[in-house]
Amino acid sequence: MIETARVLAFHHTNPAYPVHIVVVPKEHVPSLTDLGDADESLLPEVMDVVREAAAGVAKEHGSCSVITNLGLYQESKHMHWHVVYRGESKEQILSTYGHHDR
């Protein structure tokens, strides 16, 4: 889907949502809070790809979530980001999140 020299975004092979994109650095990075041996300059590159994927999903579907996990929530011990559209209606989204900042 999106690929740079150091980052890859692809459709999840076992999606949990109607749209489920995974963004990973090509070199091993344990997690968002533990970059391991990776240079810190990699993180902005990863975020650029996450932003591009999220913008595409939001443009097509009107909304998306961007998720990363740490600790026991992180099944794969390689930093990765999920860009997902859950398929909810506008009414479901508004009832869940309320949009109190309007």
Secondary structure, 3 states (H helix, E strand, C coil): CEECCCEEEEECCCCCCCEEEEEEECCCCCCCCCCCCCCCCHHHHHHHHHHHHHHHHHHHHCCCEEECCCHHHCCCCCCCEEEEECCCCHHHHHHHHCCCCC
